[in-house]
Amino acid sequence: MNNKAGIIIGIDPDVNKSGIAQLNTTSNELELSSLAFPELIDYLMRLKDNGGRVVVVVEASWKISTNWHVHHRDSFGTIARKGKDAGRCHEVGRKIVECAQHYGLEVVERLPLKKIWKGKDGKITHDEIVAFMPIKGRSNQEERDAALLAWDHAGKPIRIITKRR
């Protein structure tokens, strides 16, 4: 947690488009986007000239040694594809960290947050996240995951809403 940064950037790396959340810690203004790798590198380059303190928080799923998403009914081909896809995503994350550090940005490699939400595989839904974050408009899963990274790093409250049965 680091409250002294003026801007916290949360990044959920992905092969096609990574989720980006830019949090202004003073105003709580939050901007979400999804960027392809070249666009993301351009974005990081612009951040280095921001003038204020910027912290980039990247979800570092490659740091988990037991990251298995295999089902007992998966074929060998399916298992191989899942491993290849995970490896590609991990490498995108590593390259984002490398480029951000190259530009002189402060980088935090953050283990993935626990999946405790009501969405598929424990992922957070749009309805859940707008209950405690100022998100306007629609959001996709990568953007919501990036927003959680930035929000958590800033030490902002995360409110879990449960319905009584």
Secondary structure in CASP SS format (residue, H / E / C, confidence):
PFRMAT SS
TARGET T0000
AUTHOR 0000-0000-0000
METHOD secondary structure of the structure
MODEL  1
M C 1.00
N C 1.00
N C 1.00
K C 1.00
A C 1.00
G C 1.00
I E 1.00
I E 1.00
I E 1.00
G E 1.00
I E 1.00
D E 1.00
P C 1.00
D C 1.00
V C 1.00
N C 1.00
K C 1.00
S E 1.00
G E 1.00
I E 1.00
A E 1.00
Q E 1.00
L E 1.00
N E 1.00
T C 1.00
T C 1.00
S C 1.00
N C 1.00
E C 1.00
L E 1.00
E E 1.00
L E 1.00
S E 1.00
S E 1.00
L E 1.00
A C 1.00
F H 1.00
P H 1.00
E H 1.00
L H 1.00
I H 1.00
D H 1.00
Y H 1.00
L H 1.00
M H 1.00
R H 1.00
L H 1.00
K C 1.00
D C 1.00
N C 1.00
G C 1.00
G C 1.00
R C 1.00
V E 1.00
V E 1.00
V E 1.00
V E 1.00
V E 1.00
E E 1.00
A C 1.00
S H 1.00
W H 1.00
K H 1.00
I C 1.00
S C 1.00
T C 1.00
N C 1.00
W C 1.00
H C 1.00
V C 1.00
H C 1.00
H C 1.00
R C 1.00
D C 1.00
S C 1.00
F H 1.00
G H 1.00
T H 1.00
I H 1.00
A H 1.00
R H 1.00
K H 1.00
G H 1.00
K H 1.00
D H 1.00
A H 1.00
G H 1.00
R H 1.00
C H 1.00
H H 1.00
E H 1.00
V H 1.00
G H 1.00
R H 1.00
K H 1.00
I H 1.00
V H 1.00
E H 1.00
C H 1.00
A H 1.00
Q H 1.00
H H 1.00
Y C 1.00
G C 1.00
L C 1.00
E E 1.00
V E 1.00
V E 1.00
E E 1.00
R E 1.00
L C 1.00
P C 1.00
L C 1.00
K C 1.00
K C 1.00
I C 1.00
W C 1.00
K C 1.00
G C 1.00
K H 1.00
D H 1.00
G H 1.00
K C 1.00
I C 1.00
T C 1.00
H H 1.00
D H 1.00
E H 1.00
I H 1.00
V C 1.00
A C 1.00
F C 1.00
M C 1.00
P C 1.00
I C 1.00
K C 1.00
G C 1.00
R C 1.00
S C 1.00
N C 1.00
Q H 1.00
E H 1.00
E H 1.00
R H 1.00
D H 1.00
A H 1.00
A H 1.00
L H 1.00
L H 1.00
A H 1.00
W H 1.00
D H 1.00
H H 1.00
A C 1.00
G C 1.00
K C 1.00
P C 1.00
I C 1.00
R C 1.00
I C 1.00
I C 1.00
T C 1.00
K C 1.00
R C 1.00
R C 1.00
END
